[in-house]
Amino acid sequence: MIGIVGGGISGLAAAYRLQTAGHEVRVFEASGDVGGLAATYETRGDRIEAFYHHLSKSEETIVDLAEELGLGDAVEWRLGKNAYYVDGTVHPMDTPWEILAYPHLSLYDTFRLGMLTLDIDVRGGVPTFDSYEDLRDYEDVPITEFLLDHTTRGVYENFFEPLLEAKFGSRRDDVSAAWLLGRIKFRGERDLLRGEFLGYFEGGFHRLVDALVAAVGRENVVTDARVTDLAIENGAVESLTAETDTGTETHAVDDVVVAAMPNVLEDLTGYACEIDFQGTVCSVLSLSEPVMDTYWLNIADEAPFGALIEHTNFVPPERYGDEHLLYAVSYVQDPEEPIWRMDDAAVEETWLMGIEDLFPDFDRGSVNWVKTARNPRTAPVYERGYLDMVVPYDLGDAVAEGVYYAGMASRAQYPERSLNGGILAGFACADRIAEGDGPGPRPRTSDGVGAVGDGGR
């Protein structure tokens, strides 16, 4: 039997792949439900994710998996409108003419920004194509230094700097240029006349989770089961021990896939990961009226949230019984930050005051309900030297034969964390178990023009 520690998307993907290859599997999930960051809330219609999610066109593996599970028709591609809030004005940023009309960039600034997103280095006056293809070349380059060198000060100060502040806060100067370039590739496929099309599952991402559980077999997925120990004998894993509602269970295993955060891996094996993670406070506000007419709003002004994401400007409100659903989100680098220490009522009040500051016509009476989720480790801090810190899929040399890792600190979650990356990581571990030390799948990206904001994985 192969034990899977963690019932998020990567653990379920590993279990599915292994079972398809003929292996007996059992998934152990510490919480009361599977899905991890794809957990959902009830609405008057379809369920809504507690943390925002969508797909980029470069995310092919998750779409292929949906097709394999009979959900191919459920993947919808919809226009995800982006805008930038600056000095009291919402500036659409989807089409070339909208970007050209953005008043806070000069024509030359816009040209240099466009060249960067098209993977063209124009320094020195001679264009060099595919200049940013190998991200490893920029792993140790500070992002601020890179942007000032490869674009302009105007592009940095009036476009990127507020986004980096919102995304990474006090850690922004630690981030590498490789992360930005990878993100541009990740979000790279656009309709030049309309903007970026993003993917969503009709009915919500929980449908993919449910389909994976059904394929693996609900009897093979155990919730409220916290794995507390891996027994290693003669350099190989022998068993795992889990605490459940009915007591402590020990299971003999041939292999173990740890599909959880690296702190779980360290607790079980002693393997220490040096990657730092940021947390998120994310609320869903149900409203009777929309707040704005864009999907994703980046904010350059002072605001308590890093972005506002109006989900029902992406997926129609009719799917949710005509509720208008708005995400307010703040990224947290330190548990001492005020927003992390607030209770849910204080968070709600903070969001509502922030929305009122940005949109004076906003009526609190339109609020039906607010639900807040928190997670201390929603994404890595992609600092310089990140690739030297990723956890290998196969930990046979570092820990013991038969121990594998498919959590968020894996290679598949670089340069952007995503549900697609979780599936890639789960598949990579499964393939190594099934086929020995074969190559396994690798993350795939597409080149092109990309919007900067936080892609909601």
C-alpha positions as CSV (number, residue, x, y, z in Angstrom):
1,M,0.0,0.0,0.0
2,I,1.1,3.5,-0.8
3,G,0.3,6.2,1.8
4,I,-0.5,9.7,0.8
5,V,-0.1,12.4,3.5
6,G,-2.5,15.2,2.6
7,G,-5.9,15.3,0.8
8,G,-5.4,18.5,-1.2
9,I,-5.2,18.5,-4.9
10,S,-1.6,17.2,-5.1
11,G,-2.3,14.3,-2.8
12,L,-5.5,13.3,-4.6
13,A,-3.8,13.6,-8.0
14,A,-0.9,11.3,-6.8
15,A,-3.4,8.8,-5.4
16,Y,-5.4,8.9,-8.7
17,R,-2.3,8.4,-10.8
18,L,-1.0,5.6,-8.7
19,Q,-4.3,3.8,-8.5
20,T,-4.6,4.1,-12.3
21,A,-1.2,2.4,-12.5
22,G,-2.5,-0.5,-10.4
23,H,-1.3,0.5,-6.9
24,E,-3.3,0.3,-3.7
25,V,-3.4,3.7,-2.1
26,R,-4.8,5.4,1.0
27,V,-5.1,9.2,1.5
28,F,-4.8,10.5,5.0
29,E,-6.1,14.1,5.5
30,A,-5.7,15.8,8.8
31,S,-8.7,18.1,8.5
32,G,-12.4,17.2,8.2
33,D,-12.6,17.6,4.5
34,V,-10.4,17.2,1.4
35,G,-9.5,19.9,-1.2
36,G,-7.1,22.1,0.8
37,L,-7.2,25.6,-0.6
38,A,-10.1,24.6,-2.8
39,A,-12.5,24.5,0.1
40,T,-15.9,26.2,-0.6
41,Y,-18.8,28.1,0.9
42,E,-22.5,27.8,0.2
43,T,-24.3,30.5,-1.8
44,R,-27.9,30.7,-3.0
45,G,-26.7,28.8,-6.1
46,D,-23.3,27.2,-6.9
47,R,-20.7,26.9,-4.2
48,I,-17.8,29.5,-4.1
49,E,-14.2,28.9,-3.2
50,A,-13.0,30.3,0.1
51,F,-9.8,31.4,-1.7
52,Y,-10.2,32.7,-5.3
53,H,-9.3,30.4,-8.1
54,H,-9.1,30.5,-11.9
55,L,-7.0,28.9,-14.6
56,S,-4.6,30.4,-17.1
57,K,-4.3,29.1,-20.6
58,S,-0.9,27.7,-19.9
59,E,-2.3,25.3,-17.3
60,E,-2.8,22.3,-19.6
61,T,-2.5,19.3,-17.2
62,I,-5.5,20.2,-15.0
63,V,-7.6,20.6,-18.2
64,D,-6.4,17.2,-19.5
65,L,-7.2,15.6,-16.1
66,A,-10.7,17.1,-16.1
67,E,-11.2,15.6,-19.5
68,E,-10.0,12.2,-18.3
69,L,-12.4,12.4,-15.3
70,G,-15.4,13.2,-17.6
71,L,-15.4,16.9,-16.7
72,G,-14.0,18.3,-19.9
73,D,-17.2,20.1,-20.8
74,A,-17.2,21.8,-17.3
75,V,-14.1,23.8,-18.0
76,E,-15.2,27.3,-19.3
77,W,-13.0,30.0,-20.6
78,R,-14.2,33.5,-19.8
79,L,-12.9,37.0,-20.2
80,G,-11.2,38.1,-16.9
81,K,-11.1,41.9,-17.0
82,N,-8.2,43.6,-15.2
83,A,-8.0,47.2,-14.0
84,Y,-5.7,49.4,-11.9
85,Y,-7.1,51.8,-9.3
86,V,-5.0,55.0,-9.0
87,D,-5.9,58.3,-7.5
88,G,-9.6,57.6,-7.3
89,T,-9.9,56.3,-10.9
90,V,-10.3,52.7,-12.2
91,H,-8.2,52.3,-15.3
92,P,-9.0,49.2,-17.5
93,M,-5.8,47.4,-18.5
94,D,-6.8,44.7,-20.9
95,T,-6.3,45.9,-24.4
96,P,-3.4,47.7,-26.0
97,W,-5.4,50.9,-26.4
98,E,-6.4,50.8,-22.7
99,I,-2.8,50.4,-21.7
100,L,-1.8,53.2,-24.0
101,A,-4.4,55.4,-22.4
102,Y,-3.1,54.7,-18.8
103,P,-2.1,58.2,-17.8
104,H,0.6,57.2,-15.3
105,L,3.0,55.8,-18.0
106,S,4.6,57.8,-20.8
107,L,4.6,56.4,-24.3
108,Y,8.2,55.3,-23.9
109,D,7.3,53.6,-20.5
110,T,4.5,51.7,-22.3
111,F,6.8,50.7,-25.0
112,R,9.4,49.3,-22.6
113,L,6.7,47.5,-20.6
114,G,5.4,45.9,-23.8
115,M,8.8,44.8,-24.9
116,L,9.4,43.1,-21.5
117,T,6.1,41.2,-21.7
118,L,6.9,40.1,-25.3
119,D,10.3,38.7,-24.1
120,I,12.3,41.3,-26.1
121,D,15.3,43.0,-24.5
122,V,15.8,46.5,-26.1
123,R,18.6,47.7,-24.0
124,G,21.4,49.2,-26.0
125,G,19.0,50.0,-28.9
126,V,19.3,46.6,-30.6
127,P,16.3,44.2,-29.9
128,T,17.2,40.8,-28.6
129,F,14.5,38.2,-28.8
130,D,13.7,35.4,-26.3
131,S,16.0,37.1,-23.9
132,Y,14.2,35.9,-20.8
133,E,13.6,32.3,-21.8
134,D,15.8,30.7,-19.2
135,L,14.5,31.8,-15.8
136,R,17.6,30.4,-14.1
137,D,19.6,33.3,-15.5
138,Y,17.6,35.7,-13.3
139,E,17.3,33.6,-10.1
140,D,19.8,35.8,-8.3
141,V,18.8,39.1,-9.7
142,P,16.8,41.4,-7.4
143,I,13.5,42.3,-9.0
144,T,13.8,46.0,-8.4
145,E,17.3,46.1,-10.0
146,F,16.0,44.1,-12.9
147,L,13.0,46.3,-13.6
148,L,15.0,49.5,-13.4
149,D,17.5,48.0,-15.8
150,H,15.1,46.3,-18.3
151,T,12.2,48.9,-18.3
152,T,12.2,52.4,-16.9
153,R,11.8,54.1,-13.5
154,G,8.3,55.2,-14.6
155,V,7.3,51.6,-15.3
156,Y,8.7,50.5,-11.9
157,E,7.3,53.3,-9.8
158,N,3.9,53.7,-11.5
159,F,3.1,50.1,-12.4
160,F,5.2,47.4,-10.7
161,E,6.1,48.8,-7.3
162,P,2.5,49.0,-6.0
163,L,1.9,45.5,-7.2
164,L,5.0,44.1,-5.5
165,E,4.1,46.0,-2.3
166,A,0.6,44.5,-2.3
167,K,1.9,41.0,-3.1
168,F,5.0,40.7,-1.0
169,G,4.9,43.6,1.5
170,S,8.0,43.7,3.6
171,R,9.6,40.9,1.5
172,R,9.4,42.5,-1.9
173,D,13.1,43.4,-2.1
174,D,13.9,39.7,-1.5
175,V,12.0,38.5,-4.6
176,S,13.9,37.5,-7.7
177,A,13.4,38.7,-11.2
178,A,12.9,35.1,-12.2
179,W,9.5,35.1,-10.4
180,L,8.2,38.0,-12.4
181,L,9.4,36.7,-15.7
182,G,7.9,33.3,-14.9
183,R,4.7,34.9,-14.0
184,I,4.5,36.8,-17.3
185,K,5.0,33.5,-19.1
186,F,2.4,31.8,-16.9
187,R,-0.2,34.4,-17.7
188,G,0.9,34.8,-21.2
189,E,-1.9,34.0,-23.6
190,R,-4.2,36.9,-24.4
191,D,-6.7,38.0,-27.1
192,L,-5.1,41.4,-28.1
193,L,-8.6,42.8,-29.0
194,R,-10.3,41.7,-25.8
195,G,-7.9,40.7,-23.1
196,E,-7.1,37.6,-21.1
197,F,-9.4,34.6,-21.0
198,L,-9.3,32.6,-17.8
199,G,-10.7,29.2,-16.9
200,Y,-13.2,28.1,-14.3
201,F,-15.1,25.0,-13.6
202,E,-18.9,25.2,-14.1
203,G,-20.2,24.7,-10.6
204,G,-16.8,25.4,-9.0
205,F,-13.4,23.7,-8.6
206,H,-14.9,21.4,-6.0
207,R,-16.2,19.4,-8.9
208,L,-12.7,18.4,-9.8
209,V,-11.9,17.5,-6.2
210,D,-15.1,15.4,-5.9
211,A,-14.3,13.6,-9.2
212,L,-10.8,12.7,-7.9
213,V,-12.2,11.4,-4.7
214,A,-14.8,9.3,-6.6
215,A,-12.1,8.0,-8.9
216,V,-9.8,7.1,-6.0
217,G,-12.7,5.7,-4.0
218,R,-14.1,7.4,-0.9
219,E,-13.2,4.4,1.1
220,N,-9.5,5.1,0.3
221,V,-9.7,8.7,1.5
222,V,-9.6,9.1,5.3
223,T,-10.4,12.5,6.8
224,D,-9.7,13.6,10.4
225,A,-6.6,11.5,10.2
226,R,-3.3,13.2,11.1
227,V,-0.2,11.3,10.2
228,T,2.2,11.6,13.2
229,D,5.0,9.3,12.3
230,L,6.9,7.5,9.5
231,A,8.8,4.4,10.6
232,I,12.0,4.0,8.7
233,E,14.1,0.7,8.9
234,N,17.3,0.0,7.1
235,G,17.1,3.2,5.0
236,A,13.5,2.6,3.8
237,V,10.1,3.6,4.9
238,E,8.2,0.8,6.6
239,S,5.0,2.2,8.0
240,L,3.0,5.3,8.8
241,T,1.0,6.1,12.0
242,A,-2.1,8.2,12.0
243,E,-4.3,9.6,14.7
244,T,-8.0,9.3,13.9
245,D,-11.3,9.8,15.7
246,T,-11.2,6.1,16.6
247,G,-7.6,6.0,17.9
248,T,-4.1,5.5,16.6
249,E,-3.5,3.4,13.5
250,T,-0.3,2.1,12.0
251,H,-0.2,1.0,8.4
252,A,2.5,-0.9,6.6
253,V,3.5,1.0,3.4
254,D,5.7,0.4,0.4
255,D,6.0,4.2,-0.3
256,V,4.8,7.5,1.2
257,V,4.0,10.7,-0.7
258,V,4.0,13.7,1.6
259,A,1.5,16.1,-0.2
260,A,1.5,18.7,2.4
261,M,3.4,21.9,3.5
262,P,7.1,21.4,4.2
263,N,6.7,21.9,7.9
264,V,4.7,18.6,7.9
265,L,7.5,16.9,6.0
266,E,10.0,18.2,8.5
267,D,7.9,17.0,11.5
268,L,7.7,13.5,10.0
269,T,11.2,13.1,8.6
270,G,13.5,15.9,9.9
271,Y,14.0,17.2,6.4
272,A,14.1,21.0,6.7
273,C,13.0,23.3,3.9
274,E,14.4,26.8,3.8
275,I,11.6,28.3,1.7
276,D,9.6,31.0,3.5
277,F,5.8,31.2,2.9
278,Q,3.3,34.1,3.1
279,G,-0.1,33.8,4.5
280,T,-3.5,35.2,3.3
281,V,-6.5,36.7,4.9
282,C,-9.3,36.3,2.3
283,S,-12.9,37.2,2.7
284,V,-15.9,36.6,0.4
285,L,-18.5,39.3,0.5
286,S,-22.0,38.5,-0.8
287,L,-23.7,41.6,-2.1
288,S,-27.0,42.5,-3.6
289,E,-25.3,44.9,-6.0
290,P,-21.9,44.9,-7.8
291,V,-19.1,47.1,-6.5
292,M,-17.3,47.5,-9.8
293,D,-17.4,46.3,-13.4
294,T,-14.0,44.6,-13.5
295,Y,-12.9,41.1,-12.3
296,W,-9.5,41.9,-10.9
297,L,-8.7,45.3,-9.5
298,N,-5.1,46.0,-8.6
299,I,-4.8,49.0,-6.2
300,A,-2.0,51.5,-6.2
301,D,-3.6,53.7,-3.5
302,E,-3.5,53.1,0.3
303,A,-5.9,50.3,1.0
304,P,-6.2,47.5,3.6
305,F,-6.4,44.8,0.8
306,G,-3.9,43.9,-1.8
307,A,-6.6,43.4,-4.4
308,L,-10.4,43.3,-4.9
309,I,-11.6,40.4,-7.1
310,E,-15.3,40.6,-8.1
311,H,-15.9,36.9,-9.0
312,T,-19.3,37.6,-10.5
313,N,-17.8,39.9,-13.0
314,F,-16.1,36.8,-14.3
315,V,-18.7,34.1,-13.6
316,P,-22.3,35.4,-14.0
317,P,-24.2,36.1,-10.7
318,E,-27.1,34.0,-12.0
319,R,-25.0,31.0,-11.1
320,Y,-25.1,32.1,-7.5
321,G,-28.8,32.9,-7.1
322,D,-28.0,36.5,-8.2
323,E,-25.6,37.1,-5.3
324,H,-22.7,39.3,-6.3
325,L,-19.5,37.8,-4.8
326,L,-16.5,39.9,-4.1
327,Y,-13.1,38.8,-2.7
328,A,-11.1,41.1,-0.5
329,V,-7.6,39.8,0.2
330,S,-4.5,40.7,2.0
331,Y,-1.1,38.9,1.9
332,V,0.6,38.5,5.2
333,Q,4.4,38.2,5.7
334,D,4.4,38.2,9.5
335,P,1.9,36.9,12.0
336,E,2.3,40.1,14.0
337,E,0.7,42.1,11.1
338,P,-2.5,43.8,12.4
339,I,-4.8,42.1,9.8
340,W,-3.7,38.7,10.8
341,R,-4.3,39.4,14.5
342,M,-7.9,40.7,13.9
343,D,-10.9,38.6,14.6
344,D,-13.4,38.1,11.7
345,A,-15.6,41.0,12.7
346,A,-12.7,43.4,12.7
347,V,-11.5,42.1,9.4
348,E,-15.0,42.6,7.9
349,E,-15.1,46.2,9.2
350,T,-11.7,46.9,7.8
351,W,-12.7,45.6,4.4
352,L,-15.9,47.6,4.4
353,M,-14.2,50.8,5.3
354,G,-11.6,50.2,2.6
355,I,-14.3,49.6,0.0
356,E,-16.1,52.8,1.1
357,D,-12.8,54.8,0.7
358,L,-12.3,53.5,-2.9
359,F,-16.0,53.6,-3.9
360,P,-17.9,56.3,-2.1
361,D,-21.2,55.1,-3.6
362,F,-20.8,51.7,-2.0
363,D,-23.8,50.9,0.3
364,R,-23.2,48.7,3.3
365,G,-26.9,47.8,3.1
366,S,-26.1,45.7,0.0
367,V,-24.0,43.2,2.1
368,N,-25.7,39.9,2.6
369,W,-22.9,38.0,4.4
370,V,-19.1,38.0,4.8
371,K,-17.1,34.9,5.4
372,T,-13.4,35.0,6.1
373,A,-10.7,32.3,5.6
374,R,-7.1,32.4,6.8
375,N,-4.1,30.3,5.9
376,P,-0.6,31.0,7.1
377,R,1.0,29.3,4.1
378,T,-0.8,30.0,0.9
379,A,2.2,30.8,-1.3
380,P,6.0,30.7,-1.3
381,V,8.0,33.9,-1.1
382,Y,9.9,33.5,-4.4
383,E,13.2,35.0,-3.2
384,R,16.5,34.9,-4.9
385,G,18.0,31.4,-5.0
386,Y,14.6,29.8,-4.7
387,L,15.4,26.9,-7.0
388,D,18.2,25.8,-4.7
389,M,15.7,25.4,-1.9
390,V,12.9,23.4,-3.6
391,V,12.3,20.0,-2.1
392,P,13.0,17.1,-4.5
393,Y,10.2,14.8,-5.5
394,D,12.2,11.7,-4.6
395,L,13.7,11.9,-1.1
396,G,15.4,8.5,-1.2
397,D,18.9,10.0,-0.8
398,A,18.0,12.8,1.7
399,V,15.5,10.9,3.9
400,A,14.8,7.2,3.1
401,E,13.9,5.0,0.2
402,G,10.2,5.2,-0.6
403,V,9.7,8.8,0.7
404,Y,8.4,11.3,-1.9
405,Y,7.3,15.0,-1.7
406,A,4.5,16.7,-3.7
407,G,3.7,19.7,-1.6
408,M,3.9,23.4,-2.3
409,A,7.7,23.5,-1.9
410,S,8.1,21.3,-5.0
411,R,9.5,22.2,-8.4
412,A,6.1,22.1,-10.0
413,Q,5.0,25.1,-8.0
414,Y,7.6,27.4,-9.5
415,P,7.5,30.1,-10.8
416,E,3.8,30.3,-9.7
417,R,1.8,28.2,-7.3
418,S,-1.4,26.8,-8.7
419,L,-3.8,23.9,-8.6
420,N,-2.2,22.8,-11.9
421,G,1.2,22.8,-10.2
422,G,-0.2,20.6,-7.4
423,I,-1.4,18.1,-10.0
424,L,2.0,18.1,-11.7
425,A,3.7,17.5,-8.4
426,G,1.4,14.7,-7.5
427,F,1.8,13.1,-10.9
428,A,5.6,13.5,-10.7
429,C,5.8,11.5,-7.5
430,A,3.4,8.9,-8.7
431,D,5.4,8.4,-11.9
432,R,8.6,8.0,-10.0
433,I,7.0,5.3,-7.8
434,A,5.4,3.6,-10.8
435,E,8.4,3.8,-13.1
436,G,11.4,4.1,-10.9
437,D,13.5,7.3,-11.2
438,G,12.0,8.3,-14.5
439,P,11.7,11.9,-15.6
440,G,8.1,12.5,-14.6
441,P,6.1,15.4,-15.9
442,R,7.4,18.9,-15.6
443,P,5.6,22.3,-15.4
444,R,4.7,23.7,-18.8
445,T,4.3,27.4,-19.6
446,S,3.5,29.5,-22.6
447,D,5.2,32.6,-23.9
448,G,3.4,35.8,-24.6
449,V,1.9,39.0,-23.1
450,G,0.8,38.6,-19.5
451,A,-1.1,40.7,-17.0
452,V,0.5,41.2,-13.6
453,G,-1.8,40.7,-10.6
454,D,-2.1,37.6,-8.6
455,G,-3.5,34.8,-10.6
456,G,-5.8,33.0,-8.3
457,R,-4.7,29.5,-8.1
